Amino acid sequence: MSEKITTANERYARDIGFDYGNSNSDVQAELLNGFAAGMTSSPNGSLDMQISYIVDRMDSKSRKLIKHIAGFVEEAE
């Protein structure tokens, strides 16, 4: 990924997330699939530690949504 795209992603992450949040379920699932693939393929340290850093920075809406998604995942398995 080019430096310009990485910089844009960092700068507009919330806006990009909002746009994907308003898209259809196929696009939203692919966004989560890509995020999970990136998180689990990174050679930079512990996944648990990275998740801990993310959770520390999440707002209450994000935490509530992740818990809700997790509930559906548990039911689907």
NORURDA-V954666 format. One record per pair of residues at least 24 apart in sequence whose C-alpha atoms are under 8 Angstrom apart, sorted by the first residue. I is the first residue (numbers start at 1). J is the second residue. Records with the same first field share a line. If there is no record, write none. Layout:
I = J ; J
This chain:
none
